[in-house]
Amino acid sequence: MKFPYVPRENQKETIDLIRSTIEDRNHLVLESPTGSGKTFTSLAGVLPFVKDGFKIVYCVRTNSQQKQVIHELQQFKKAGSNIKAIAIQGRDALCPQQKYDNELKKSNWSEKSKICKSLKMQSKLGEAGCQFYRSLLRDSKSLINEWSSKILTAEDFAYQAEESGLCPYELNKLLLKDAQVVIAPYVYFFEEFIRKYMLRWMEASIDKIIVIIDEAHNLPDWARGAASDSMSLNSINRAVSEAKDYGYQLPNGGDTIQFLNFVEASIEKLAEDHVPTNEDEGLLPSHIVSPDSDVSTFETEMMSHGKMTLYRLKQNCTEIAKMGQQIRQYLLDRGKRPRSYLGSVGDFLCHWLDSIDSHTIRLVGLNPLRLEKACLDPRLMTSFLDETAGVVSMSGTISPLDMFRDLVGLRPDSVLERKESIFPRANKKILFLDNVNTSYKMLNSNVDMLSKIKNQIKVVVESFNGNIALFFPSYKLLDSVLDDLNIKKPVYREFPGMGQDELMQTVESFKSDKGAILAGVMGGRLAEGVDYPDTSLEMAMLIGIPYPSPGARQDALQHYYDISFDGRGWKFAVESPAVRKLLQAAGRVVRSETDKGLIIIADNRARSFLEYMPELEQSENITLEIDDFFEA
């Protein structure tokens, strides 16, 4: 394998470690700081194994991470390494037909799949179908030979394929068979249903797959979210409208609309009974209790409202799911988007009634009013990793390494490696302020604390002329601090639910400004995954510790981890997520060996994190320390 660069000594050590780990068919959890070349070293470590018939699946969270992997592979190829690689994305990004088909364009991924399948069948039968798929029905072998020699970003691949009149999504699938490296979003590899299809297209068994997981600190939360499901009042209302339009009735003359009204009434009663005052959600019992019990469940409320047995309840939910299937097919046959809210509600309720798992909790929530099955255990999605030929999980912030290993279900003897930063220590300084505390308890018991926090922010902002980021633990604290801070500098801020285009425009405007302030939340998009090169960001002030919000969900998660991981619930569910968000936000400032940056943590609880930030110091005179650092 020919390298595009001469590895630095620390990179050579990492490459050798990766190779030896994969040779042992083991797992490596690697924490390596920004700028250490994780993408290059991980590829350099695993690419030699493709000559032995192994394939590499490189799992990423974002498009920008995917582009970085493609860039490195292009450099390997320019250096003389013969590599075949493909970047996978979904139909949303790769389907050109949706430009000409409005029903396809406004569909979700599941509906797109159904429409696509129908259009492909039409094309095979010589009917209209999809113009881009028809072009693939000719000699696919010559197309594979032509396209497999290219290493392109998903965007460039989609553009060139469309220009050639080909469907990028279907061409992508054809190329998977010969690809030695597949760069895929998490969902393609960790969602079992999709993974089986992808492996079939690759013509590879799981034991021949070497896995690289980029930004792996995201994986546990992503996996829990992917294994969870919810149903909102909005879906029920839309299902009622659908039932009126189609006139479907339940067996034995049952009224579908009345049944759905019972569902709504049951959820409202559960919210009244189980959501504590001033909270957004409440925990439901994890068992079905008898109808005369004082503790309400969804099942008992439905049985009471509808005067029905549990058997009839399950039967009615199954019938509503079937109605949805019929509606979807009806719409699909007429070239319409195959969406059915009746189907969505029926499917969710069947899943809800089907089983009660030890790894999930049941919640009723407000804003929006909803039922939710929340997964507590990421291993439900990740335990299959033990079947692979080896795994490299890497991130700049993945400590504590043993916690990640256990949460994801990696082998107990997995290799745990933490690399130190190669950047000059003098280029970064981390201070914490001892006279402020942003805990919920402190803010509510000390009336002067919020004013003190605002004053500290003003002192810092007015002491420095460069660009500063203010990262908060929540939007609530961000709003309460910024709304009356009266800073005489341009402020670019993140809002909940902000669209990606608007967010990136905010970032670009901030970067091009001077003496500006960027305000966001730790764990949000501005504080993770966005680069602020050179002098576009020279200081970050982290106002508080981003501990998870207390409540039924968080209590249940901590309790589950206590049971599953030898009493380490606080560390796994509370401390470690907070540390990762804190370090991610702090890591925005110094991204290269020439960057220089100051990080200020405005919370005296930061001193408990010395284990993760050994360079942390208590501030004695913040204005003097700012001047000294940037004059040095």
JOVENQUI-V700560 format. One record per pair of residues at least 24 apart in sequence whose ideal C-beta (glycine too) atoms are under 10 Angstrom apart, sorted by the first residue. I is the first residue (numbers start at 0). GAP is how many residues later the second one is. If there is no record, write none. Layout:
# JOVENQUI-V700560
i/gap
I/GAP
I/GAP
This chain:
# JOVENQUI-V700560
i/gap
0/42
0/43
0/44
0/45
0/46
0/47
0/48
0/49
0/50
0/75
0/78
0/79
0/80
0/81
0/82
1/45
1/74
1/75
1/76
1/77
1/78
1/79
1/80
2/37
2/40
2/41
2/44
2/72
2/73
2/76
2/77
2/78
3/36
3/39
3/40
3/68
3/69
3/70
3/71
3/72
3/73
3/74
3/75
3/76
3/77
4/32
4/35
4/39
4/67
4/70
4/71
4/74
6/30
6/33
6/34
6/37
7/28
7/29
7/33
7/414
8/413
9/26
9/27
9/31
9/409
9/410
9/412
10/25
10/26
10/27
10/29
10/30
10/33
10/34
10/408
10/411
11/29
11/32
12/28
12/404
12/406
13/24
13/26
13/27
13/28
13/30
13/31
13/378
13/380
13/403
13/405
14/25
14/26
14/27
14/28
14/29
14/30
14/31
14/33
15/25
15/28
15/29
16/24
16/28
16/375
16/398
16/400
16/402
17/24
17/25
17/26
17/27
17/28
17/192
17/194
17/372
17/374
17/376
17/397
17/399
18/25
18/26
18/27
18/28
18/29
18/30
18/371
19/25
19/395
20/24
20/25
20/369
20/370
20/371
20/393
20/394
20/396
21/24
21/26
21/27
21/32
21/34
21/188
21/189
21/367
21/368
21/369
21/370
22/25
22/26
22/367
23/366
23/389
23/391
24/182
24/185
24/361
24/363
24/364
24/365
24/366
24/386
25/363
25/364
25/365
25/384
25/385
25/387
25/388
25/389
26/184
26/186
26/358
26/359
26/361
26/363
26/364
26/365
26/366
26/378
26/381
26/382
26/383
26/384
26/385
26/386
26/387
26/388
26/389
27/184
27/362
27/363
27/364
27/365
27/366
27/373
27/382
27/386
27/387
27/388
27/389
28/184
28/187
28/362
28/363
28/364
28/365
28/366
28/369
28/370
28/371
28/372
28/373
28/374
28/375
28/376
28/379
28/381
28/385
28/386
28/387
28/388
28/389
29/183
29/186
29/362
29/363
29/364
29/365
29/366
29/368
29/371
29/385
29/386
29/387
29/388
29/389
30/185
30/186
30/362
30/363
30/364
30/365
30/366
30/367
30/368
30/369
30/370
30/373
30/385
30/386
30/387
30/388
30/389
30/552
31/362
31/363
31/364
31/366
31/385
31/386
31/387
31/388
31/389
31/390
32/362
32/363
32/364
32/385
32/386
32/387
32/388
32/389
32/390
32/550
32/554
32/557
32/558
33/362
33/363
33/387
33/389
33/497
33/553
33/554
33/555
33/556
33/557
33/558
33/561
34/361
34/386
34/387
34/388
34/555
34/556
34/557
34/558
34/559
34/560
35/358
35/360
35/383
35/384
35/385
35/386
35/387
36/35
36/385
37/30
37/174
37/176
37/177
37/354
37/356
37/357
37/358
37/381
38/26
38/29
38/30
38/31
38/32
38/33
38/34
38/173
38/175
38/355
39/28
39/29
39/31
39/32
39/35
39/36
40/31
40/351
40/353
40/378
41/27
41/30
41/170
41/171
41/172
41/350
41/352
42/26
42/29
42/30
42/32
42/33
42/38
42/40
42/42
42/138
42/169
42/349
43/28
43/32
43/37
44/165
44/167
44/345
44/347
45/135
45/164
45/165
45/166
45/343
45/344
45/346
46/26
46/29
46/34
46/36
46/38
46/133
46/134
46/163
47/33
48/131
48/159
48/161
48/340
48/341
49/31
49/32
49/33
49/34
49/129
49/130
49/131
49/160
50/31
50/129
51/156
51/337
52/127
52/151
52/155
52/336
53/126
53/150
53/153
53/154
53/155
53/156
53/334
53/335
53/336
54/29
54/121
54/124
54/125
54/126
54/127
54/144
54/147
54/148
54/149
54/150
54/153
54/154
54/155
54/334
55/27
55/29
55/123
55/124
55/125
55/126
55/127
55/153
55/154
55/155
55/156
55/333
55/334
55/336
56/31
56/122
56/124
56/125
56/126
56/127
56/131
56/132
56/138
56/141
56/142
56/145
56/147
56/149
56/152
56/153
56/154
56/155
56/156
56/331
56/334
57/27
57/29
57/123
57/124
57/125
57/126
57/131
57/152
57/153
57/154
57/155
57/156
57/334
58/123
58/124
58/125
58/126
58/127
58/128
58/129
58/130
58/131
58/152
58/153
58/154
58/155
58/156
58/157
58/160
58/332
58/334
59/27
59/28
59/123
59/124
59/125
59/126
59/128
59/152
59/153
59/154
59/155
59/158
60/124
60/125
60/126
60/152
60/153
60/154
60/155
60/157
60/158
60/161
60/467
60/468
61/123
61/152
61/153
61/156
61/463
61/466
61/467
62/24
62/26
62/30
62/90
62/91
62/92
62/122
62/437
63/465
63/466
63/467
64/118
64/120
64/149
64/150
64/464
65/87
65/88
65/89
65/117
65/118
65/119
65/148
66/86
66/87
66/88
66/89
66/116
67/85
67/115
67/146
68/84
68/112
68/114
68/143
68/145
69/81
69/82
69/83
69/84
69/85
69/86
69/87
69/111
69/113
70/80
70/82
71/79
72/78
72/107
72/108
72/110
73/76
73/77
73/78
73/79
74/76
75/75
75/105
76/72
76/73
76/74
77/73
81/67
81/98
82/68
82/96
82/97
82/98
83/63
83/64
83/65
83/66
83/67
83/91
83/93
83/94
83/95
83/96
83/97
83/98
84/63
84/65
84/66
84/67
84/90
84/94
84/95
84/96
84/97
84/98
85/61
85/62
85/64
85/65
85/66
85/68
85/71
85/85
85/86
85/87
85/88
85/89
85/90
85/92
85/93
85/94
85/95
85/96
85/97
85/98
85/116
86/64
86/65
86/66
86/67
86/68
86/69
86/70
86/71
86/85
86/92
86/94
86/95
86/96
86/97
86/98
87/66
87/69
87/81
87/84
87/85
87/87
87/88
87/91
87/94
87/95
87/96
87/97
87/100
87/101
87/106
87/110
87/113
88/64
88/65
88/66
88/68
88/69
88/79
88/80
88/83
88/94
88/95
88/96
88/99
89/64
89/79
89/95
89/97
89/98
89/104
90/24
90/25
90/76
90/77
90/78
90/79
91/77
92/61
92/62
92/65
92/75
92/76
92/92
93/60
93/61
93/63
93/64
93/67
93/68
93/73
93/74
93/75
93/76
93/77
93/78
94/35
94/37
94/63
94/67
94/72
94/73
94/74
94/75
95/34
95/35
95/36
95/62
95/63
95/65
95/66
95/67
95/69
95/70
95/71
95/72
95/73
96/32
96/33
96/34
96/35
96/36
96/65
96/70
96/72
98/63
99/30
99/31
99/32
100/29
100/234
100/236
101/235
102/228
102/229
102/231
102/232
102/233
102/234
102/235
102/236
103/26
103/231
103/233
104/232
105/231
105/233
106/229
106/230
106/231
106/232
107/229
107/231
108/78
108/85
109/218
109/228
109/229
109/234
110/217
110/220
110/221
110/225
110/226
110/227
110/228
110/229
111/57
111/225
111/226
112/225
113/214
113/215
113/217
113/218
113/223
113/224
113/225
114/216
114/217
114/220
114/221
114/222
114/223
115/51
115/53
115/54
116/215
117/211
117/214
117/215
117/217
117/220
118/48
118/216
119/47
119/50
122/44
127/207
129/37
129/40
130/34
130/36
131/29
131/30
131/32
131/33
131/34
131/35
131/36
131/37
131/38
131/39
132/33
132/34
132/36
132/37
132/38
133/31
133/32
133/33
134/26
134/29
134/30
134/31
134/32
134/35
134/36
135/25
135/29
135/30
135/31
135/34
135/35
135/37
135/38
136/33
139/30
139/31
139/34
140/33
142/28
142/31
142/32
143/27
143/30
143/31
143/32
143/33
143/34
144/33
146/24
146/25
146/27
146/28
146/31
147/26
147/27
147/28
147/29
147/30
147/31
147/32
148/29
149/25
150/28
150/30
152/30
153/29
153/31
171/29
172/24
172/25
172/27
172/28
172/29
173/27
174/26
174/27
175/24
175/25
175/26
175/27
175/28
176/24
176/25
176/26
176/27
177/24
177/25
178/25
180/29
180/31
181/27
182/29
182/31
185/27
185/28
185/29
185/30
185/32
185/33
185/36
185/37
185/40
185/195
186/35
186/39
186/194
188/24
188/192
188/193
188/195
188/196
188/199
189/29
189/32
189/33
189/36
189/37
189/188
189/190
189/191
189/192
189/194
189/195
190/32
190/35
190/36
190/190
191/188
191/189
191/192
194/186
194/189
204/182
204/183
204/184
205/178
205/179
205/180
205/181
205/182
205/183
206/180
206/181
206/182
207/180
207/181
208/176
208/178
208/179
208/180
208/181
208/182
209/178
209/179
209/180
209/181
209/182
210/173
210/174
210/177
210/178
210/179
210/180
210/181
210/182
211/178
211/179
211/180
211/181
211/182
212/169
212/172
212/178
212/179
212/180
212/181
212/182
212/185
212/195
213/178
213/179
213/180
213/181
214/178
214/179
214/180
214/181
214/182
214/183
214/313
214/314
214/369
215/175
215/176
215/177
215/178
215/179
215/181
215/182
215/188
215/192
216/176
216/177
216/178
216/179
216/180
216/181
216/182
216/187
216/311
216/359
216/360
216/363
216/364
216/366
216/367
217/177
217/180
217/310
217/311
217/362
217/366
218/159
218/162
218/163
218/166
218/174
218/176
218/179
218/185
218/188
218/189
219/157
219/158
219/159
219/161
219/162
219/183
219/184
219/186
219/187
219/188
219/352
219/356
219/357
219/360
220/157
220/186
220/302
220/356
220/359
221/156
221/159
221/160
222/152
222/154
222/155
222/156
222/157
222/158
222/159
222/160
222/184
222/185
222/186
223/135
223/136
223/150
223/151
223/152
223/153
223/154
223/155
223/156
223/157
223/183
223/333
224/149
224/150
224/153
224/156
225/149
225/152
225/154
225/155
226/130
226/132
226/133
226/146
226/147
226/148
226/149
226/150
226/151
226/152
226/153
226/154
226/155
227/132
227/133
227/135
227/144
227/145
227/146
227/147
227/148
228/118
228/119
228/122
228/123
228/131
228/142
228/143
228/144
228/145
228/146
229/118
229/133
229/135
229/138
229/140
229/141
229/142
229/143
229/144
230/32
230/36
230/113
230/114
230/116
230/117
230/118
230/120
230/121
230/138
230/139
230/140
230/141
230/142
231/35
231/112
231/113
231/116
231/133
231/136
231/137
231/138
231/139
231/140
232/30
232/31
232/34
232/35
232/38
232/133
232/135
232/136
232/137
232/138
233/107
233/134
233/135
233/136
234/25
234/28
234/106
234/107
234/109
234/110
234/113
234/133
234/135
235/24
235/25
235/27
235/28
235/31
235/105
235/106
235/108
235/109
235/112
235/133
235/134
235/135
236/27
236/104
237/101
237/102
237/103
237/104
237/106
237/107
238/24
238/25
238/81
238/84
238/85
238/101
238/102
238/103
238/104
238/105
238/106
238/107
239/24
239/101
239/102
239/105
240/100
240/101
241/81
241/82
241/85
241/97
241/98
241/99
241/100
241/101
241/102
241/103
242/77
242/80
242/84
242/98
242/99
242/102
244/82
244/97
245/77
245/80
245/81
245/84
245/94
245/96
247/71
247/72
247/74
247/75
247/76
247/78
247/79
247/94
248/70
248/74
249/62
249/65
249/66
249/69
249/70
249/73
250/61
250/64
250/65
250/67
250/68
251/60
251/63
251/64
253/52
253/54
253/58
253/61
253/62
253/65
254/51
255/60
255/63
255/64
255/67
255/86
257/47
257/48
258/43
258/46
258/47
258/49
258/54
258/57
258/58
258/60
258/61
258/86
258/90
259/60
259/81
259/82
259/85
259/86
260/44
260/45
261/39
261/40
261/41
261/42
261/43
261/44
261/45
261/46
261/51
261/54
262/35
262/38
262/39
262/42
262/43
262/53
262/54
262/57
262/82
262/86
262/108
263/41
263/105
264/36
264/37
264/39
264/40
264/41
265/30
265/31
265/32
265/33
265/34
265/35
265/36
265/37
265/38
265/39
265/40
265/98
265/105
266/31
266/34
266/35
266/97
266/98
266/102
266/103
266/104
267/33
267/96
267/101
268/27
268/29
268/31
268/32
268/35
268/36
268/95
269/26
269/27
269/28
269/30
269/31
269/92
269/93
269/94
269/95
269/99
269/101
270/93
270/94
270/95
270/98
270/99
270/100
271/24
271/92
272/24
272/28
272/91
273/88
273/89
273/90
273/91
273/278
274/88
274/89
274/90
274/91
274/94
274/276
274/277
275/275
275/276
278/86
278/87
278/270
278/271
278/272
278/273
279/83
279/85
279/86
279/87
279/269
279/271
279/272
279/273
280/82
280/83
280/84
280/85
280/86
280/89
280/91
280/93
280/270
280/271
280/272
281/80
281/81
281/82
281/83
281/84
281/269
281/270
281/271
282/78
282/79
282/80
282/81
282/91
282/268
282/269
282/270
282/272
282/273
283/77
283/78
283/79
283/80
283/87
283/88
283/89
283/268
284/71
284/77
285/70
285/71
285/72
285/74
285/75
285/76
285/270
286/69
286/75
287/65
287/68
295/68
296/65
297/51
297/54
297/55
297/64
297/66
297/73
298/53
298/54
301/47
301/51
309/43
312/36
312/40
313/35
313/36
313/39
313/40
315/30
315/33
316/28
316/29
316/30
316/31
316/32
316/33
316/34
316/35
316/36
316/37
317/28
317/29
317/31
317/32
317/35
318/27
319/24
319/25
319/26
319/27
319/28
319/29
319/30
320/24
320/25
320/26
320/27
320/28
320/29
320/30
321/24
347/24
347/25
357/202
357/205
357/206
358/201
358/205
359/196
359/200
360/191
360/192
360/194
360/195
360/196
360/198
360/199
361/194
362/188
362/189
362/190
362/193
363/188
364/187
364/188
371/181
373/178
373/179
373/182
373/183
374/182
375/177
375/180
375/181
375/182
375/183
375/184
375/185
375/188
375/197
376/30
376/32
376/180
376/183
376/184
376/187
377/26
377/29
377/30
377/31
378/27
378/28
378/29
378/30
378/31
378/185
379/29
380/27
380/28
381/25
381/26
381/27
381/28
382/25
382/26
382/27
383/25
384/24
384/25
384/26
385/24
385/25
385/28
393/25
394/185
394/188
394/189
395/25
395/184
395/187
395/188
395/191
396/131
396/182
396/183
396/184
396/185
396/186
396/187
396/188
396/189
396/190
396/215
397/178
397/182
397/185
398/177
398/180
398/181
398/184
398/212
398/213
399/168
399/171
399/172
399/175
399/176
399/179
399/180
399/211
399/212
401/163
401/166
402/158
402/162
402/165
402/168
402/169
402/172
402/173
402/174
403/168
403/172
403/176
405/155
405/158
405/159
405/160
405/162
405/166
406/154
406/157
406/158
406/165
406/166
406/169
419/194
420/166
420/169
420/172
420/194
421/171
422/167
422/168
422/169
422/170
422/171
422/172
422/173
423/166
423/169
423/170
423/172
424/190
425/170
425/203
425/206
426/162
426/163
426/165
426/166
426/167
426/168
426/169
426/170
426/171
426/202
426/205
427/158
427/159
427/161
427/162
427/167
427/168
427/169
427/170
427/171
427/187
427/201
428/110
428/160
428/161
428/167
428/168
428/169
428/170
428/171
428/186
428/187
428/188
428/190
428/196
428/197
428/199
428/200
428/201
428/203
429/110
429/112
429/156
429/159
429/167
429/168
429/169
429/170
429/171
429/176
429/179
429/183
429/184
429/185
429/186
429/187
430/110
430/167
430/168
430/169
430/170
430/171
430/175
430/184
430/185
430/186
430/187
430/188
430/189
430/191
430/194
430/195
430/198
431/110
431/167
431/168
431/169
431/170
431/171
431/172
431/173
431/174
431/175
431/177
431/181
431/184
431/185
431/186
431/187
432/26
432/27
432/108
432/110
432/167
432/168
432/169
432/170
432/171
432/173
432/185
432/186
432/189
433/169
433/170
433/172
433/173
433/184
433/185
433/186
434/167
434/169
434/184
435/107
435/108
435/165
435/166
435/167
435/168
435/169
436/107
436/108
436/165
436/166
436/167
436/168
436/169
437/34
437/35
437/36
437/39
437/43
437/104
437/105
437/106
437/107
437/108
437/109
437/164
437/165
437/166
437/167
438/34
438/105
438/106
438/108
438/164
438/165
438/166
439/33
439/34
439/37
439/107
439/109
439/110
441/161
441/162
441/163
442/34
442/37
442/101
449/27
449/30
449/31
451/150
452/24
452/27
452/28
452/90
452/91
452/149
452/150
453/26
453/27
453/28
453/30
453/31
453/32
453/33
453/89
454/30
455/85
455/87
455/144
455/146
455/163
455/166
456/24
456/25
456/28
456/30
456/60
456/84
456/86
456/143
456/145
457/27
457/28
457/29
457/30
458/163
458/164
458/167
459/79
459/81
459/83
459/138
459/140
459/142
459/159
459/162
459/163
459/166
460/24
460/26
460/27
460/28
460/30
460/54
460/56
460/78
460/80
461/25
461/26
461/27
461/161
462/76
462/159
462/160
462/161
462/162
462/163
462/164
462/167
463/51
463/74
463/75
463/77
463/134
463/159
463/162
463/163
463/165
463/166
464/24
464/49
464/50
464/73
464/165
465/48
465/49
465/50
465/69
465/70
465/71
465/72
465/73
465/131
465/132
465/164
466/25
466/43
466/44
466/45
466/46
466/47
466/48
466/49
466/50
466/51
466/65
466/68
466/69
466/70
466/71
466/72
466/73
467/47
467/48
467/49
467/50
467/51
467/69
467/70
467/71
467/72
467/73
467/121
467/130
467/132
468/41
468/47
468/48
468/49
468/50
468/51
468/57
468/58
468/61
468/63
468/68
468/69
468/70
468/71
468/72
468/73
468/116
468/117
468/119
468/120
468/128
468/130
469/47
469/48
469/49
469/50
469/51
469/69
469/70
469/71
469/72
469/73
469/130
469/132
470/47
470/48
470/49
470/50
470/51
470/52
470/53
470/55
470/56
470/69
470/70
470/71
470/72
470/73
470/75
470/110
470/111
470/113
470/114
470/115
470/117
470/128
470/130
471/47
471/48
471/49
471/50
471/52
471/55
471/69
471/70
471/71
471/72
471/74
471/113
471/130
472/48
472/49
472/50
472/69
472/70
472/71
472/72
472/73
472/74
472/75
472/76
472/105
472/108
472/109
472/112
472/130
473/47
473/48
473/49
473/50
473/70
473/72
473/73
473/75
474/45
474/46
474/49
475/45
475/73
476/44
476/66
476/67
477/41
477/42
477/43
477/46
477/65
477/66
478/40
480/38
480/62
480/63
481/35
481/37
484/32
484/34
486/30
486/32
487/27
488/24
488/25
488/26
488/27
488/28
489/24
489/25
489/26
489/27
489/28
490/25
490/26
490/27
490/28
491/24
491/25
491/26
491/27
491/28
491/34
492/24
492/25
492/26
492/27
492/28
492/33
493/24
493/25
493/26
493/27
493/30
493/31
493/32
493/33
494/24
494/25
495/25
495/28
497/26
497/27
497/28
499/25
502/27
503/26
506/24
506/25
506/29
507/28
509/26
509/27
510/24
510/25
510/26
511/24
516/24
517/70
518/24
519/65
519/68
520/25
520/60
520/64
521/24
521/56
521/58
521/59
521/60
521/61
521/62
521/63
521/64
522/25
522/54
522/55
522/57
522/58
522/59
522/61
522/62
523/57
523/60
523/61
525/59
525/62
526/54
526/55
526/57
526/58
526/59
526/60
526/61
527/52
527/53
527/56
527/57
527/59
527/60
528/55
528/59
529/58
530/57
530/60
530/61
531/56
531/57
531/58
531/59
531/63
531/65
532/58
532/59
532/61
532/62
533/57
533/58
533/60
533/61
533/62
534/60
534/61
534/62
535/55
535/59
536/51
536/52
536/53
536/54
536/58
536/60
537/51
537/52
537/57
537/58
537/59
537/60
537/91
537/92
538/50
538/57
538/58
538/59
538/60
538/61
538/87
538/90
538/91
539/45
539/46
539/47
539/48
539/49
539/50
539/57
539/58
539/59
539/60
539/61
540/44
540/57
540/58
540/59
540/60
540/61
540/81
541/39
541/40
541/41
541/43
541/44
541/57
541/58
541/59
541/60
541/61
541/64
542/57
542/58
542/59
542/60
543/34
543/38
543/57
543/58
543/59
543/61
543/62
544/30
544/33
544/34
544/36
544/37
544/56
544/57
544/58
544/59
544/60
544/61
544/63
544/64
545/31
545/32
545/33
545/34
545/35
545/36
545/38
545/39
545/57
546/27
546/28
546/30
546/31
546/32
546/34
546/35
546/58
547/25
547/26
547/27
547/29
547/30
547/33
549/24
574/33
574/34
574/36
574/37
575/36
577/27
577/31
578/29
578/30
578/32
578/33
578/34
579/32
581/24
581/27
581/30
581/31
582/26
582/29
582/30
585/27
585/30
595/33
595/34
595/36
596/32
596/33
597/24
597/27
597/28
597/31
597/32
599/25
599/26
